[in-house]
């Protein structure tokens, strides 16, 4: 006795299989890139956590990633992140908020995010602490460092390097928040290796302030090798794993 499958069902299954194969292939390639970069500077790939940024991609992709061994996922838009985290709560993933954070959204983000990588001003801390308390769990925080050269004008977000230690100290002294380290984004059109070398220097200063603040989140699809060679412990990868982001109208 045979089981008949509707054309629509067959097509849907085939599409899902193709998507899983695509993500699996891309994920393997990124892991090889991380491993090769680690080898080039005598590091172990186990020292680097891959955070896959799922901006604009559906929760079904998050489920595929979890099935392929991904434990950390990132988002940079609160509304999308909140919905996706709720929809995939059963997967036990670690959610990273990596985008610019509005102070009036800080508490809401802290209610579902496990890590906020974009702490760039003290004004965020009260809201983050309140959200962490409501959730009943400590919130891991990274201070986002501006890596734009002096006088570059408007660029990436982040606190200037000379203000990092003050902000880091404030994070460490806020109940419910746990200082984990620093995050940075290479400047547009700049040399990522030089930018990540500056970030490594700032990270060393933060570790002297708090020896447990060992995380350095740096590197994306185009520059992960430079970040790993400079000591990144976390890389934030989107398109190299998931492909070109879909257009959102």
N, C-alpha and C positions, 0 to 999 in steps of 0.2 A: 504494500500500500504506500503510495507516494504522497508527500505533503506539498501542496501547491503554495507558492509564495506570490503575492501580488507584485506586479511590475514596480509599483512605487516602493514596496518594502525591499525588494531586491536592489533597486537603485540606491536606496538610502544606506543599506548595508555595505554596498560597494564603495560609496562615497566615504563612509566612516573608515573602512579598511584602508582606502587610499590615504586618508588624512593621517591615520595612525602610522602608516609606513613612511610618509613624508616627515612627520615629526621625529620618528625613531631614527631615521637617516640623518636628519639635521642635528639631532641631539648627540648622536655618536660622533659626528664631525666636530662639534664644539668641544666635546670632552677630549678628543684627540688634540685639538688646539691647546686646551688648557694643560694637558699632560706634556706636550712638547715644550710649551713655554716654561713649565716647571723644571723639566729636565735641563733646559738650557742654563738655568741658574742654580742647579743643585737642590731644588725643592721637591717635595712629594706632592703629587696631585691631591692627596688627601687633605692638604692644608688649605685648599681652595673650595669654597662653597659656590655652587652654581645656582643663582636666583634667576628664574625665567620670568621675564616681564610680559604679562598677558594682556596689556592694554589693547582694547578694541576686539580682542578675541573672545569667543564664547566660553561658557563654563564647561562645555563638552571638551574643549581643548585642555582645560585644567585637569579634567578627569583622565584624559589620555596621558598627560605629563606625569600624573601621580602613578599611573600604571606602569610607566617606564622608569620609575625610580626617582623622579624629581621630588624633593621634599620642601623646597623653598620657592615661592612664587611672589611676584611683585606687581604692584599697581601704582599709578600716579594720579588717578582721579577718584575722589572719595566715593561718589555715588556708585560708580561702576564697581569699585573695590568692595564696598559694603554688600552689594547684591551678590557678587560672585563668592565672597567669603561665606555668606549665609547659605548659598546653594550647594556649596561643596564642603560644608562643615564636617561631614562624615569622613572626609579623607585624612584628617589630622595633619594638614599642611601648615607650614610656618608662613604667615602672610607678612610681607614687607611693604610698607607704604614708602614710595620713593619720590613722590612728586612734591611740588611746592605746596605747603600746607597753610591754609587760612586759619587764623587764630580761633574764629568762631566755629570751625569744624574739628578742632583738635580733640576735644573730648569724644566726639562721635567716632573719629578714626581710632582712638585708643581703645574703644570698646570691642573692636574686631581685629585690629592689627597686632601682630606679635612683635614687630620691629618697626620703628619709624626712623628712616634713614636721613630725613631732610629737616632736622632740627637746626634752624639757622638764626633763631632769636629767642631771647628769654621770654617774650610775650606768650610763647606757645606752651610753656611749662605748666602753668596752672591748669589749663584745659586738658593737657595730656595726663597729668596726675589725677585729675578728677575722673576721666574716662577709665584709667587703669584701676582706680579704686572701685568704680562701679562694676567693672568686669571681675574684680577680685584676683588680679594677677599683675605682677610687675611687668612694665613695658621696657623692652630693650630700645635704647636710643643711640643714634649716631649723630654727631655734629657735622653738618654739611659745610665743607670748606670751599670758599671761592678760589678757583685756580686761574682766574683771569689775570693777565698781567696788569700792573698798575696803569691807570689812565686808559684802560681799554673801553670805557664807556659801559653801556648796559650789556651784560653778558649773562652767564649762568648764575643761578642763585647760589647763596652760601654766605657765611660770615667770612670777613677778611681774616687772613692768617693771624694777624696780631690780636684778634679778638677771640680766637678759638679757645684758649685756655680759660678765660673768664667764663665763657658760656659752658664749657665742659664742666667746670667746677660747679656751676649753678645746676646743671643736670644731675651731677653726682650727689648734690645736696638736697634734691627734691624727692620727697617720699613717694614711693610707687614707681619711680623711674630708675633704670639701671644704665649707667654710661657704658657703652660697649666699644666706642672708638669713633672713627671719622669716616666720612664719605666725600667723594669728590667726582666732578665731571670735567673731563678735559675741555679746554676752551675751543670753540669753533675756529677752525683754521689754524690752530696752534699745534705745537709739537706735543703729542700726548706723553711721550717719554719724559720730557722735561717737567710737564705738569704733574705727573705721578711721582716724580722724584721729589718735588716740593711737598706733595701730600705725604710722602713717607717721612719727611722731616717733621712735619706737623704732628703726624701720628706718633712719632717717637716722643715728642714733647708731652702729648696727652698720656702716653703710657707712664711717663715719669710722674705725672700727676696722679694717675690711677693705674697701677700695674695690671689690673684686670681688663682695662679698656684696650683690647688687643685687635679689634676688628678694623680692617681697612677695606671699605667697599669702593671699588674703582674698576673701570673698564666696562665697555659695552661691546656690541657686535664687531665694530670696526677696530677697536684698540685693546682688546682683552689681553693680547700678548704683552704689550708694553706695561699694562697694569700688573699682571702676574709677575713679570720680571722685576717690577719695583716693589713687590711685597704684598700685593692685594690678597686679602683672605676671602673676599667675596667679589664675584663679578655679576653684573646685571645684564642679562642677554635677552633680547627680544627677537628681532627679525632673523638672526642667524639660526634660531631654533624654530620659530613659528612662521617665518616667511614675511612677505610684505603685509603691513597692517591693512585690514579692510577699511574702506572709506566709510566714515560715519557722517551722515547728513544731519 
